[in-house]
Amino acid sequence: MACRLTQWTGKSRYPIHPKHLVQIEPPWYLEGIQAGDRVLALGCGNGQHVFKAAQKAKEVVGLDKDEKQLAIAQSLAEEKEVGKVKFLRADLEKGIKFKDNSFDKILALDVLEHLENRNQFLKEIKRLLKPKGLIFLAVPNRNTSWKKRQKRAGLNSYTDPDHKIEYSLGEIKKLLKDQGFKILSLEPIVYDTPWAGLIDLLGGFSLKLYRRLILWKKDKVENNIKESIGFRIKMCQLNTFSKHFFPDRQEKTDPGSE
């Protein structure tokens, strides 16, 4: 509904979430993208992160299953006259048809929780990533105080009804380690509150008010990552990290070691 409101109130030609229409801070992944990079955006939707990554990258490819969202993305690309982006339809559950080591950076923002075959998806990411490449991942946190209260009341606490899973901080760290990734940084997003949906709806009416409320949510979560609505994770392949930063050290085989 918040997306539709931005269109109905004339803030956008298309239904776009208000978070993409206000500038709170530079996109958190943009600092890690270089001018010569080829970037893959998985689950790109209507292309908002694709356009932001294209501010720096040489080329950005966006993949999504939803043809309607891809059509919006393509229309926006033509309107913005962004020539270094490409949008393709792909079912991320069935593999990604690019050669090994095709991309310098990969964005997987709010997509992992929508998939059933998550382990295979993470293996595909590793296959597609170039040596010394980076992955930017965002996933929802299932263990905030508000979500715990919902679960105790017997309610579905997931942020989105399409989510197949949400993660605690420990669970996402373990999953990524088990899949052979090294976490380079892990940050909160915004504070989880019972009023999150209402705040998004208000954004459909007033972007100025929405911006103030999002800044409040960011300030409130700054020193309390466990109350964040989700986690932003920058990572690389574990073997790449070891070879790049410790070229003379043999990799440990103890599964409990870092």
Summary of the structure (lengths in Angstrom):
residues: 258
radius of gyration: 18.7
end to end distance: 43.7
largest distance: 59.6
contacts: 778
relative contact order: 0.14
helix: 40%
strand: 21%
